[in-house]
Amino acid sequence: MAKQQDFAEKVKKASAERGTKCPKCGAVKVPTAFINSVKTDIGSYRFNRSLIQVCKCNEKEVYA
Ligand SMILES: [Zn+2]
């Protein structure tokens, strides 16, 4: 039984490293590349690429 416990601990640790759990919805936040278009002073568009943490709380905003 000790071996099974070790395995469970490893899985737990691995999932913890992959993402943080949202305290609100309980889902693991997934790092997602989010591209934002920003209009500059000269009227052209610049694209900002940022990595955001997506969970059930904000996925609708992100994937809209
Ligand atoms: Zn959430």
PDB file of the backbone (N, CA, C, O) and the ligand in Angstrom, with CONECT records:
HET     ZN  A 101       1
ATOM      1  N   MET A   1       0.823  -1.222   0.000  1.00  0.00           N
ATOM      2  CA  MET A   1       0.000   0.000   0.000  1.00  0.00           C
ATOM      3  C   MET A   1       0.851   1.263   0.000  1.00  0.00           C
ATOM      4  O   MET A   1       0.428   2.324  -0.460  1.00  0.00           O
ATOM      5  N   ALA A   2       2.052   1.118   0.525  1.00  0.00           N
ATOM      6  CA  ALA A   2       2.935   2.272   0.591  1.00  0.00           C
ATOM      7  C   ALA A   2       3.276   2.775  -0.807  1.00  0.00           C
ATOM      8  O   ALA A   2       3.390   3.979  -1.041  1.00  0.00           O
ATOM      9  N   LYS A   3       3.436   1.821  -1.737  1.00  0.00           N
ATOM     10  CA  LYS A   3       3.786   2.200  -3.108  1.00  0.00           C
ATOM     11  C   LYS A   3       2.657   3.008  -3.758  1.00  0.00           C
ATOM     12  O   LYS A   3       2.897   3.990  -4.460  1.00  0.00           O
ATOM     13  N   GLN A   4       1.444   2.576  -3.510  1.00  0.00           N
ATOM     14  CA  GLN A   4       0.305   3.290  -4.089  1.00  0.00           C
ATOM     15  C   GLN A   4       0.238   4.718  -3.545  1.00  0.00           C
ATOM     16  O   GLN A   4      -0.079   5.661  -4.271  1.00  0.00           O
ATOM     17  N   GLN A   5       0.530   4.853  -2.299  1.00  0.00           N
ATOM     18  CA  GLN A   5       0.510   6.190  -1.696  1.00  0.00           C
ATOM     19  C   GLN A   5       1.570   7.086  -2.319  1.00  0.00           C
ATOM     20  O   GLN A   5       1.339   8.270  -2.563  1.00  0.00           O
ATOM     21  N   ASP A   6       2.738   6.500  -2.574  1.00  0.00           N
ATOM     22  CA  ASP A   6       3.800   7.273  -3.212  1.00  0.00           C
ATOM     23  C   ASP A   6       3.362   7.778  -4.570  1.00  0.00           C
ATOM     24  O   ASP A   6       3.601   8.929  -4.938  1.00  0.00           O
ATOM     25  N   PHE A   7       2.709   6.879  -5.315  1.00  0.00           N
ATOM     26  CA  PHE A   7       2.256   7.246  -6.649  1.00  0.00           C
ATOM     27  C   PHE A   7       1.233   8.379  -6.581  1.00  0.00           C
ATOM     28  O   PHE A   7       1.297   9.335  -7.354  1.00  0.00           O
ATOM     29  N   ALA A   8       0.311   8.262  -5.666  1.00  0.00           N
ATOM     30  CA  ALA A   8      -0.713   9.294  -5.504  1.00  0.00           C
ATOM     31  C   ALA A   8      -0.079  10.638  -5.160  1.00  0.00           C
ATOM     32  O   ALA A   8      -0.512  11.687  -5.637  1.00  0.00           O
ATOM     33  N   GLU A   9       0.953  10.586  -4.324  1.00  0.00           N
ATOM     34  CA  GLU A   9       1.646  11.812  -3.949  1.00  0.00           C
ATOM     35  C   GLU A   9       2.327  12.445  -5.159  1.00  0.00           C
ATOM     36  O   GLU A   9       2.317  13.664  -5.333  1.00  0.00           O
ATOM     37  N   LYS A  10       2.922  11.581  -5.994  1.00  0.00           N
ATOM     38  CA  LYS A  10       3.625  12.088  -7.173  1.00  0.00           C
ATOM     39  C   LYS A  10       2.647  12.757  -8.132  1.00  0.00           C
ATOM     40  O   LYS A  10       2.929  13.826  -8.674  1.00  0.00           O
ATOM     41  N   VAL A  11       1.494  12.119  -8.337  1.00  0.00           N
ATOM     42  CA  VAL A  11       0.483  12.673  -9.240  1.00  0.00           C
ATOM     43  C   VAL A  11      -0.013  14.010  -8.701  1.00  0.00           C
ATOM     44  O   VAL A  11      -0.186  14.979  -9.440  1.00  0.00           O
ATOM     45  N   LYS A  12      -0.229  14.030  -7.419  1.00  0.00           N
ATOM     46  CA  LYS A  12      -0.703  15.245  -6.754  1.00  0.00           C
ATOM     47  C   LYS A  12       0.302  16.380  -6.943  1.00  0.00           C
ATOM     48  O   LYS A  12      -0.059  17.520  -7.236  1.00  0.00           O
ATOM     49  N   LYS A  13       1.564  16.029  -6.767  1.00  0.00           N
ATOM     50  CA  LYS A  13       2.628  17.015  -6.890  1.00  0.00           C
ATOM     51  C   LYS A  13       2.727  17.510  -8.329  1.00  0.00           C
ATOM     52  O   LYS A  13       2.904  18.703  -8.572  1.00  0.00           O
ATOM     53  N   ALA A  14       2.610  16.582  -9.282  1.00  0.00           N
ATOM     54  CA  ALA A  14       2.729  16.940 -10.693  1.00  0.00           C
ATOM     55  C   ALA A  14       1.616  17.891 -11.107  1.00  0.00           C
ATOM     56  O   ALA A  14       1.859  18.865 -11.820  1.00  0.00           O
ATOM     57  N   SER A  15       0.410  17.615 -10.666  1.00  0.00           N
ATOM     58  CA  SER A  15      -0.707  18.482 -11.050  1.00  0.00           C
ATOM     59  C   SER A  15      -0.599  19.830 -10.357  1.00  0.00           C
ATOM     60  O   SER A  15      -1.058  20.846 -10.878  1.00  0.00           O
ATOM     61  N   ALA A  16      -0.001  19.831  -9.200  1.00  0.00           N
ATOM     62  CA  ALA A  16       0.177  21.092  -8.485  1.00  0.00           C
ATOM     63  C   ALA A  16       1.192  21.975  -9.197  1.00  0.00           C
ATOM     64  O   ALA A  16       1.080  23.201  -9.194  1.00  0.00           O
ATOM     65  N   GLU A  17       2.191  21.329  -9.811  1.00  0.00           N
ATOM     66  CA  GLU A  17       3.212  22.094 -10.516  1.00  0.00           C
ATOM     67  C   GLU A  17       2.689  22.635 -11.832  1.00  0.00           C
ATOM     68  O   GLU A  17       3.129  23.684 -12.305  1.00  0.00           O
ATOM     69  N   ARG A  18       1.740  21.907 -12.425  1.00  0.00           N
ATOM     70  CA  ARG A  18       1.231  22.292 -13.730  1.00  0.00           C
ATOM     71  C   ARG A  18       0.368  23.548 -13.646  1.00  0.00           C
ATOM     72  O   ARG A  18       0.374  24.367 -14.565  1.00  0.00           O
ATOM     73  N   GLY A  19      -0.350  23.697 -12.585  1.00  0.00           N
ATOM     74  CA  GLY A  19      -1.213  24.866 -12.498  1.00  0.00           C
ATOM     75  C   GLY A  19      -1.690  25.088 -11.089  1.00  0.00           C
ATOM     76  O   GLY A  19      -1.671  24.178 -10.260  1.00  0.00           O
ATOM     77  N   THR A  20      -2.113  26.285 -10.826  1.00  0.00           N
ATOM     78  CA  THR A  20      -2.653  26.578  -9.511  1.00  0.00           C
ATOM     79  C   THR A  20      -4.169  26.421  -9.542  1.00  0.00           C
ATOM     80  O   THR A  20      -4.827  26.700 -10.544  1.00  0.00           O
ATOM     81  N   LYS A  21      -4.678  25.984  -8.457  1.00  0.00           N
ATOM     82  CA  LYS A  21      -6.106  25.778  -8.368  1.00  0.00           C
ATOM     83  C   LYS A  21      -6.794  27.083  -7.979  1.00  0.00           C
ATOM     84  O   LYS A  21      -6.352  27.807  -7.087  1.00  0.00           O
ATOM     85  N   CYS A  22      -7.885  27.352  -8.679  1.00  0.00           N
ATOM     86  CA  CYS A  22      -8.624  28.569  -8.380  1.00  0.00           C
ATOM     87  C   CYS A  22      -9.445  28.372  -7.108  1.00  0.00           C
ATOM     88  O   CYS A  22     -10.179  27.390  -6.996  1.00  0.00           O
ATOM     89  N   PRO A  23      -9.333  29.277  -6.163  1.00  0.00           N
ATOM     90  CA  PRO A  23     -10.098  29.156  -4.919  1.00  0.00           C
ATOM     91  C   PRO A  23     -11.591  29.368  -5.132  1.00  0.00           C
ATOM     92  O   PRO A  23     -12.402  28.953  -4.304  1.00  0.00           O
ATOM     93  N   LYS A  24     -11.956  30.010  -6.234  1.00  0.00           N
ATOM     94  CA  LYS A  24     -13.355  30.303  -6.498  1.00  0.00           C
ATOM     95  C   LYS A  24     -14.105  29.119  -7.088  1.00  0.00           C
ATOM     96  O   LYS A  24     -15.123  28.693  -6.543  1.00  0.00           O
ATOM     97  N   CYS A  25     -13.603  28.580  -8.208  1.00  0.00           N
ATOM     98  CA  CYS A  25     -14.334  27.527  -8.904  1.00  0.00           C
ATOM     99  C   CYS A  25     -13.718  26.154  -8.689  1.00  0.00           C
ATOM    100  O   CYS A  25     -14.335  25.141  -9.020  1.00  0.00           O
ATOM    101  N   GLY A  26     -12.504  26.105  -8.136  1.00  0.00           N
ATOM    102  CA  GLY A  26     -11.873  24.826  -7.849  1.00  0.00           C
ATOM    103  C   GLY A  26     -11.204  24.182  -9.041  1.00  0.00           C
ATOM    104  O   GLY A  26     -10.629  23.101  -8.920  1.00  0.00           O
ATOM    105  N   ALA A  27     -11.271  24.831 -10.195  1.00  0.00           N
ATOM    106  CA  ALA A  27     -10.644  24.290 -11.388  1.00  0.00           C
ATOM    107  C   ALA A  27      -9.176  24.703 -11.435  1.00  0.00           C
ATOM    108  O   ALA A  27      -8.800  25.765 -10.939  1.00  0.00           O
ATOM    109  N   VAL A  28      -8.362  23.856 -12.034  1.00  0.00           N
ATOM    110  CA  VAL A  28      -6.952  24.191 -12.183  1.00  0.00           C
ATOM    111  C   VAL A  28      -6.807  25.213 -13.296  1.00  0.00           C
ATOM    112  O   VAL A  28      -7.338  25.046 -14.394  1.00  0.00           O
ATOM    113  N   LYS A  29      -6.082  26.264 -12.992  1.00  0.00           N
ATOM    114  CA  LYS A  29      -5.900  27.325 -13.974  1.00  0.00           C
ATOM    115  C   LYS A  29      -4.923  26.875 -15.055  1.00  0.00           C
ATOM    116  O   LYS A  29      -3.859  26.331 -14.762  1.00  0.00           O
ATOM    117  N   VAL A  30      -5.297  27.110 -16.288  1.00  0.00           N
ATOM    118  CA  VAL A  30      -4.478  26.704 -17.427  1.00  0.00           C
ATOM    119  C   VAL A  30      -3.821  27.931 -18.040  1.00  0.00           C
ATOM    120  O   VAL A  30      -4.509  28.875 -18.428  1.00  0.00           O
ATOM    121  N   PRO A  31      -2.485  27.924 -18.130  1.00  0.00           N
ATOM    122  CA  PRO A  31      -1.801  29.051 -18.760  1.00  0.00           C
ATOM    123  C   PRO A  31      -2.148  29.098 -20.243  1.00  0.00           C
ATOM    124  O   PRO A  31      -1.924  28.122 -20.959  1.00  0.00           O
ATOM    125  N   THR A  32      -2.683  30.199 -20.706  1.00  0.00           N
ATOM    126  CA  THR A  32      -3.118  30.322 -22.089  1.00  0.00           C
ATOM    127  C   THR A  32      -2.563  31.600 -22.698  1.00  0.00           C
ATOM    128  O   THR A  32      -2.575  32.659 -22.072  1.00  0.00           O
ATOM    129  N   ALA A  33      -2.082  31.485 -23.917  1.00  0.00           N
ATOM    130  CA  ALA A  33      -1.592  32.666 -24.624  1.00  0.00           C
ATOM    131  C   ALA A  33      -2.780  33.498 -25.057  1.00  0.00           C
ATOM    132  O   ALA A  33      -3.685  33.014 -25.738  1.00  0.00           O
ATOM    133  N   PHE A  34      -2.764  34.744 -24.656  1.00  0.00           N
ATOM    134  CA  PHE A  34      -3.868  35.637 -24.937  1.00  0.00           C
ATOM    135  C   PHE A  34      -3.351  36.821 -25.741  1.00  0.00           C
ATOM    136  O   PHE A  34      -2.419  37.511 -25.327  1.00  0.00           O
ATOM    137  N   ILE A  35      -3.966  37.045 -26.893  1.00  0.00           N
ATOM    138  CA  ILE A  35      -3.488  38.124 -27.748  1.00  0.00           C
ATOM    139  C   ILE A  35      -4.460  39.293 -27.710  1.00  0.00           C
ATOM    140  O   ILE A  35      -5.650  39.156 -27.993  1.00  0.00           O
ATOM    141  N   ASN A  36      -3.922  40.417 -27.359  1.00  0.00           N
ATOM    142  CA  ASN A  36      -4.687  41.641 -27.196  1.00  0.00           C
ATOM    143  C   ASN A  36      -4.283  42.618 -28.293  1.00  0.00           C
ATOM    144  O   ASN A  36      -3.093  42.854 -28.500  1.00  0.00           O
ATOM    145  N   SER A  37      -5.241  43.180 -28.987  1.00  0.00           N
ATOM    146  CA  SER A  37      -4.876  44.201 -29.969  1.00  0.00           C
ATOM    147  C   SER A  37      -5.008  45.574 -29.319  1.00  0.00           C
ATOM    148  O   SER A  37      -6.042  45.909 -28.740  1.00  0.00           O
ATOM    149  N   VAL A  38      -3.954  46.349 -29.425  1.00  0.00           N
ATOM    150  CA  VAL A  38      -3.923  47.667 -28.809  1.00  0.00           C
ATOM    151  C   VAL A  38      -3.715  48.713 -29.883  1.00  0.00           C
ATOM    152  O   VAL A  38      -2.782  48.614 -30.680  1.00  0.00           O
ATOM    153  N   LYS A  39      -4.574  49.709 -29.908  1.00  0.00           N
ATOM    154  CA  LYS A  39      -4.426  50.779 -30.899  1.00  0.00           C
ATOM    155  C   LYS A  39      -3.397  51.786 -30.399  1.00  0.00           C
ATOM    156  O   LYS A  39      -3.467  52.265 -29.267  1.00  0.00           O
ATOM    157  N   THR A  40      -2.460  52.086 -31.252  1.00  0.00           N
ATOM    158  CA  THR A  40      -1.404  53.011 -30.858  1.00  0.00           C
ATOM    159  C   THR A  40      -1.791  54.451 -31.222  1.00  0.00           C
ATOM    160  O   THR A  40      -2.813  54.685 -31.868  1.00  0.00           O
ATOM    161  N   ASP A  41      -0.970  55.396 -30.804  1.00  0.00           N
ATOM    162  CA  ASP A  41      -1.232  56.816 -31.035  1.00  0.00           C
ATOM    163  C   ASP A  41      -1.298  57.168 -32.521  1.00  0.00           C
ATOM    164  O   ASP A  41      -2.019  58.080 -32.924  1.00  0.00           O
ATOM    165  N   ILE A  42      -0.539  56.436 -33.321  1.00  0.00           N
ATOM    166  CA  ILE A  42      -0.516  56.752 -34.758  1.00  0.00           C
ATOM    167  C   ILE A  42      -1.604  56.001 -35.517  1.00  0.00           C
ATOM    168  O   ILE A  42      -1.626  56.043 -36.747  1.00  0.00           O
ATOM    169  N   GLY A  43      -2.490  55.329 -34.829  1.00  0.00           N
ATOM    170  CA  GLY A  43      -3.646  54.719 -35.459  1.00  0.00           C
ATOM    171  C   GLY A  43      -3.455  53.307 -35.974  1.00  0.00           C
ATOM    172  O   GLY A  43      -4.341  52.751 -36.622  1.00  0.00           O
ATOM    173  N   SER A  44      -2.309  52.730 -35.690  1.00  0.00           N
ATOM    174  CA  SER A  44      -2.116  51.349 -36.110  1.00  0.00           C
ATOM    175  C   SER A  44      -2.326  50.413 -34.915  1.00  0.00           C
ATOM    176  O   SER A  44      -2.407  50.846 -33.766  1.00  0.00           O
ATOM    177  N   TYR A  45      -2.409  49.159 -35.217  1.00  0.00           N
ATOM    178  CA  TYR A  45      -2.650  48.210 -34.143  1.00  0.00           C
ATOM    179  C   TYR A  45      -1.391  47.432 -33.799  1.00  0.00           C
ATOM    180  O   TYR A  45      -0.613  47.020 -34.659  1.00  0.00           O
ATOM    181  N   ARG A  46      -1.237  47.260 -32.529  1.00  0.00           N
ATOM    182  CA  ARG A  46      -0.115  46.503 -32.027  1.00  0.00           C
ATOM    183  C   ARG A  46      -0.688  45.305 -31.274  1.00  0.00           C
ATOM    184  O   ARG A  46      -1.717  45.412 -30.608  1.00  0.00           O
ATOM    185  N   PHE A  47      -0.033  44.204 -31.383  1.00  0.00           N
ATOM    186  CA  PHE A  47      -0.559  43.030 -30.703  1.00  0.00           C
ATOM    187  C   PHE A  47       0.278  42.686 -29.480  1.00  0.00           C
ATOM    188  O   PHE A  47       1.494  42.507 -29.545  1.00  0.00           O
ATOM    189  N   ASN A  48      -0.414  42.606 -28.398  1.00  0.00           N
ATOM    190  CA  ASN A  48       0.225  42.231 -27.141  1.00  0.00           C
ATOM    191  C   ASN A  48      -0.062  40.773 -26.855  1.00  0.00           C
ATOM    192  O   ASN A  48      -1.221  40.371 -26.758  1.00  0.00           O
ATOM    193  N   ARG A  49       0.966  39.996 -26.722  1.00  0.00           N
ATOM    194  CA  ARG A  49       0.759  38.591 -26.413  1.00  0.00           C
ATOM    195  C   ARG A  49       1.161  38.363 -24.965  1.00  0.00           C
ATOM    196  O   ARG A  49       2.294  38.620 -24.560  1.00  0.00           O
ATOM    197  N   SER A  50       0.211  37.882 -24.214  1.00  0.00           N
ATOM    198  CA  SER A  50       0.520  37.638 -22.818  1.00  0.00           C
ATOM    199  C   SER A  50      -0.009  36.275 -22.408  1.00  0.00           C
ATOM    200  O   SER A  50      -0.938  35.738 -23.010  1.00  0.00           O
ATOM    201  N   LEU A  51       0.592  35.745 -21.394  1.00  0.00           N
ATOM    202  CA  LEU A  51       0.185  34.446 -20.879  1.00  0.00           C
ATOM    203  C   LEU A  51      -0.684  34.678 -19.643  1.00  0.00           C
ATOM    204  O   LEU A  51      -0.232  35.231 -18.639  1.00  0.00           O
ATOM    205  N   ILE A  52      -1.929  34.246 -19.741  1.00  0.00           N
ATOM    206  CA  ILE A  52      -2.811  34.439 -18.603  1.00  0.00           C
ATOM    207  C   ILE A  52      -3.282  33.097 -18.077  1.00  0.00           C
ATOM    208  O   ILE A  52      -3.269  32.094 -18.792  1.00  0.00           O
ATOM    209  N   GLN A  53      -3.693  33.088 -16.841  1.00  0.00           N
ATOM    210  CA  GLN A  53      -4.185  31.875 -16.204  1.00  0.00           C
ATOM    211  C   GLN A  53      -5.700  31.809 -16.387  1.00  0.00           C
ATOM    212  O   GLN A  53      -6.434  32.685 -15.930  1.00  0.00           O
ATOM    213  N   VAL A  54      -6.151  30.755 -17.063  1.00  0.00           N
ATOM    214  CA  VAL A  54      -7.571  30.646 -17.369  1.00  0.00           C
ATOM    215  C   VAL A  54      -8.225  29.537 -16.541  1.00  0.00           C
ATOM    216  O   VAL A  54      -7.751  28.401 -16.511  1.00  0.00           O
ATOM    217  N   CYS A  55      -9.302  29.888 -15.886  1.00  0.00           N
ATOM    218  CA  CYS A  55     -10.120  28.893 -15.200  1.00  0.00           C
ATOM    219  C   CYS A  55     -11.575  29.183 -15.548  1.00  0.00           C
ATOM    220  O   CYS A  55     -11.850  30.002 -16.425  1.00  0.00           O
ATOM    221  N   LYS A  56     -12.490  28.534 -14.881  1.00  0.00           N
ATOM    222  CA  LYS A  56     -13.898  28.690 -15.227  1.00  0.00           C
ATOM    223  C   LYS A  56     -14.405  30.111 -14.991  1.00  0.00           C
ATOM    224  O   LYS A  56     -15.387  30.533 -15.602  1.00  0.00           O
ATOM    225  N   CYS A  57     -13.735  30.844 -14.109  1.00  0.00           N
ATOM    226  CA  CYS A  57     -14.176  32.205 -13.785  1.00  0.00           C
ATOM    227  C   CYS A  57     -14.009  33.159 -14.961  1.00  0.00           C
ATOM    228  O   CYS A  57     -14.844  34.038 -15.175  1.00  0.00           O
ATOM    229  N   ASN A  58     -12.913  32.985 -15.736  1.00  0.00           N
ATOM    230  CA  ASN A  58     -12.655  33.981 -16.775  1.00  0.00           C
ATOM    231  C   ASN A  58     -12.579  33.385 -18.181  1.00  0.00           C
ATOM    232  O   ASN A  58     -12.229  34.091 -19.127  1.00  0.00           O
ATOM    233  N   GLU A  59     -12.901  32.101 -18.334  1.00  0.00           N
ATOM    234  CA  GLU A  59     -12.760  31.499 -19.656  1.00  0.00           C
ATOM    235  C   GLU A  59     -13.722  32.117 -20.665  1.00  0.00           C
ATOM    236  O   GLU A  59     -13.411  32.168 -21.855  1.00  0.00           O
ATOM    237  N   LYS A  60     -14.868  32.582 -20.219  1.00  0.00           N
ATOM    238  CA  LYS A  60     -15.835  33.188 -21.133  1.00  0.00           C
ATOM    239  C   LYS A  60     -15.299  34.491 -21.704  1.00  0.00           C
ATOM    240  O   LYS A  60     -15.512  34.799 -22.877  1.00  0.00           O
ATOM    241  N   GLU A  61     -14.608  35.248 -20.878  1.00  0.00           N
ATOM    242  CA  GLU A  61     -14.015  36.500 -21.345  1.00  0.00           C
ATOM    243  C   GLU A  61     -12.879  36.225 -22.321  1.00  0.00           C
ATOM    244  O   GLU A  61     -12.706  36.924 -23.319  1.00  0.00           O
ATOM    245  N   VAL A  62     -12.108  35.184 -22.003  1.00  0.00           N
ATOM    246  CA  VAL A  62     -10.923  34.896 -22.805  1.00  0.00           C
ATOM    247  C   VAL A  62     -11.291  34.311 -24.162  1.00  0.00           C
ATOM    248  O   VAL A  62     -10.714  34.682 -25.184  1.00  0.00           O
ATOM    249  N   TYR A  63     -12.254  33.396 -24.166  1.00  0.00           N
ATOM    250  CA  TYR A  63     -12.567  32.710 -25.414  1.00  0.00           C
ATOM    251  C   TYR A  63     -13.731  33.357 -26.159  1.00  0.00           C
ATOM    252  O   TYR A  63     -14.198  32.816 -27.161  1.00  0.00           O
ATOM    253  N   ALA A  64     -14.194  34.480 -25.692  1.00  0.00           N
ATOM    254  CA  ALA A  64     -15.317  35.136 -26.353  1.00  0.00           C
ATOM    255  C   ALA A  64     -14.943  35.628 -27.752  1.00  0.00           C
ATOM    256  O   ALA A  64     -15.779  36.205 -28.447  1.00  0.00           O
TER     257      ALA A  64
HETATM  258 ZN    ZN A 101     -11.929  30.219 -11.108  1.00  0.00          ZN2+
END
